[in-house]
């Protein structure tokens, strides 16, 4: 994916997403489509974005039996998506199945979600994982690399450690970025392990995913350009 800044279309309707895409125009090259929008708008929206020349990060967070994961990855590739996500917590079998299915689509990158940015070490403990979020992110990143994934999804503050671990080539995509002065959503609302897009990129992230900082801004184009320009 060429654009380092990916705008998250976290909307509940095709119309709202389309209005933002039209407003951003050529200023935005890449969009994230997640489960909410995909469920309400259907795969046609992805096709539309691709047809307009945009790259699409299809954030499916796949966590199923390997055959089902492989089928979903092939569907993502057929839609023209540039990235698709699979849960690293699903283990090597799920990730390897995704990687193998993506071979049919040379432009499609498989990214392993390490620990979702809304989770804390306490949340991991609740499901029987004694490691801290930092430890678990690195453990799962190693597993993803061995499975052949093209990169990982992690919080901004984890980018530096991941780049040191993975080396220069793998993709590191960081959602949960916020701008200075913005209110951060609590653990029931969204990301808690957040950081600025500029810090994430400086620490080695290949891409940042921005949501409300752009989509709810009075001038989304100006907000996007500010982020892309480094502040």
C-alpha positions in Angstrom: 0.0 0.0 0.0 1.6 3.2 -1.2 -0.1 5.7 1.2 1.3 5.8 4.7 -1.9 7.4 6.1 -5.1 5.2 5.9 -8.4 6.8 6.7 -10.8 4.6 8.7 -14.3 4.7 7.3 -15.9 3.9 10.7 -19.4 4.8 9.6 -22.7 2.9 9.9 -23.9 3.7 6.4 -22.8 3.6 2.8 -24.0 7.2 2.3 -21.9 8.6 5.2 -18.8 6.8 4.0 -19.4 7.9 0.4 -19.8 11.6 1.5 -16.5 11.6 3.2 -14.7 9.9 0.3 -16.1 12.5 -2.0 -15.1 15.3 0.3 -11.5 14.0 0.6 -11.2 13.3 -3.1 -7.6 12.9 -4.3 -6.2 13.9 -0.9 -6.7 10.4 0.4 -5.3 7.3 -1.3 -6.2 4.6 1.1 -9.2 3.7 3.3 -9.9 1.1 6.0 -13.2 -0.7 5.8 -14.1 -2.5 9.0 -16.8 -4.9 10.1 -19.4 -2.3 10.8 -19.3 -0.7 7.4 -18.9 -3.9 5.5 -21.9 -5.4 7.3 -24.1 -2.4 6.5 -22.8 -1.4 3.1 -21.7 -4.8 1.7 -18.8 -5.6 -0.5 -19.9 -3.2 -3.2 -18.4 -0.3 -1.4 -15.0 -2.0 -1.5 -15.4 -2.5 -5.2 -16.3 1.2 -5.6 -13.3 2.4 -3.7 -11.0 0.2 -5.7 -12.6 1.3 -9.0 -11.9 4.9 -8.1 -8.2 4.1 -7.6 -8.2 3.9 -3.8 -6.4 1.2 -1.9 -8.5 -0.7 0.7 -7.4 -2.1 4.0 -10.1 -4.6 4.7 -10.0 -5.0 8.4 -11.8 -8.4 8.9 -9.9 -9.6 12.0 -10.4 -13.2 10.8 -10.5 -15.8 13.6 -12.1 -19.0 12.3 -11.1 -22.5 11.2 -8.3 -22.3 8.5 -10.6 -23.3 5.6 -13.0 -20.4 6.4 -10.2 -18.0 6.9 -8.7 -19.0 3.5 -12.1 -18.5 1.8 -12.5 -15.0 3.3 -9.0 -14.0 2.2 -9.7 -15.1 -1.3 -12.9 -13.1 -1.3 -10.9 -10.1 -0.1 -8.4 -10.5 -2.9 -11.2 -10.8 -5.5 -12.7 -7.5 -4.3 -9.3 -5.9 -4.9 -8.3 -5.2 -1.3 -4.7 -4.4 -0.7 -4.6 -5.6 3.0 -6.6 -8.0 5.0 -6.3 -8.8 8.7 -6.3 -12.1 10.6 -6.0 -12.7 14.4 -2.6 -13.8 15.4 -4.2 -15.3 18.5 -5.7 -17.9 16.2 -2.3 -19.5 15.9 -0.1 -20.6 13.1 -2.6 -22.7 11.3 -5.0 -19.8 10.7 -2.3 -17.4 9.7 -0.6 -19.8 7.4 -3.9 -20.6 5.7 -4.5 -16.9 5.1 -1.0 -16.4 3.7 -1.4 -19.4 1.3 -4.8 -18.1 0.1 -3.4 -14.7 -0.6 -0.8 -16.1 -3.0 -3.5 -16.0 -5.7 -3.5 -12.2 -5.3 0.0 -10.7 -5.5 -1.0 -7.3 -4.3 -2.9 -8.5 -1.2 -1.0 -8.3 2.1 -1.9 -10.4 5.1 -1.5 -8.6 8.4 -1.7 -10.3 11.8 -3.5 -8.5 14.5 -1.5 -8.8 17.7 -3.4 -7.3 20.6 -6.4 -5.0 19.8 -5.7 -1.4 20.9 -8.6 -1.4 23.3 -7.1 -4.1 25.5 -4.9 -3.8 28.6 -2.8 -6.2 30.5 -5.7 -6.7 32.8 -7.9 -7.7 29.9 -5.4 -10.3 28.9 -5.3 -11.6 32.5 -9.1 -12.0 32.4 -8.7 -14.5 29.5 -5.9 -16.4 31.2 -2.9 -14.7 29.6 -0.3 -13.7 32.2 1.9 -11.7 29.8 1.7 -7.9 29.6 0.3 -6.3 26.4 3.9 -5.4 25.4 5.1 -9.0 25.9 2.1 -10.5 24.1 2.4 -8.2 21.1 6.0 -9.3 20.6 5.2 -13.0 21.1 2.4 -12.9 18.5 4.5 -10.9 16.1 7.2 -13.6 16.1 4.5 -16.2 15.5 3.1 -14.1 12.6 6.5 -13.8 11.0 7.1 -17.5 11.2 3.7 -18.1 9.5 4.7 -15.9 6.6 2.5 -12.9 7.3 3.4 -9.6 5.5 3.2 -7.6 8.7 1.3 -6.9 11.9 -1.2 -4.6 13.5 -0.3 -3.1 16.8 -0.7 0.1 18.9 1.5 3.1 18.1 3.6 2.8 21.2 4.7 -0.7 20.2 6.0 0.3 16.8 9.7 0.8 17.9 10.0 -2.6 19.6 8.3 -4.4 16.7 10.6 -2.7 14.1 13.6 -3.8 16.1 12.2 -7.4 16.3 11.0 -7.8 12.7 13.6 -5.8 10.8 13.0 -3.3 8.0 10.7 -5.2 5.6 7.5 -6.3 7.3 4.6 -3.9 7.5 3.7 -2.4 10.8 0.2 -0.8 10.8 -0.9 1.2 13.8 -4.5 2.1 14.5 -5.3 4.1 17.6 -3.5 7.3 16.6 -4.7 10.6 18.0 -3.6 14.2 17.6 -2.3 16.3 20.5 -5.2 17.7 22.5 -7.8 15.2 21.3 -9.8 13.3 23.9 -9.0 9.7 24.0 -11.8 7.1 24.3 -11.9 4.9 27.3 -11.6 1.1 27.4 -15.3 0.7 26.7 -15.2 3.1 23.7 -12.1 2.4 21.8 -8.3 2.6 21.9 -6.4 2.9 25.2 -2.9 2.3 23.9 -2.8 5.3 21.7 -0.2 7.7 20.3 0.3 10.4 17.7 0.7 9.4 14.0 4.0 11.2 13.8 5.5 9.3 16.7 4.3 6.0 15.3 5.9 6.6 11.9 9.1 7.9 13.5 9.3 4.7 15.6 9.1 2.5 12.5 5.4 2.1 11.6 4.9 1.7 7.9 1.3 2.9 8.0 -1.0 4.7 10.5 -4.8 4.4 10.5 -6.6 7.6 11.4 -10.3 7.8 12.2 -12.0 10.7 14.0 -9.0 13.0 13.7 -10.0 13.2 10.1 -13.5 12.0 9.7 -14.9 14.3 12.5 -12.7 17.3 11.7 -14.4 20.5 10.6 -12.1 20.4 7.5 -11.2 16.7 6.9 -8.9 17.6 3.9 -6.8 20.0 6.1 -6.6 17.5 8.9 -5.4 14.8 6.6 -2.8 17.0 5.0 -1.6 18.1 8.4 -1.0 14.4 9.4 0.6 13.5 6.1 2.9 16.6 6.4 4.2 15.5 9.8 2.3 18.0 11.9 
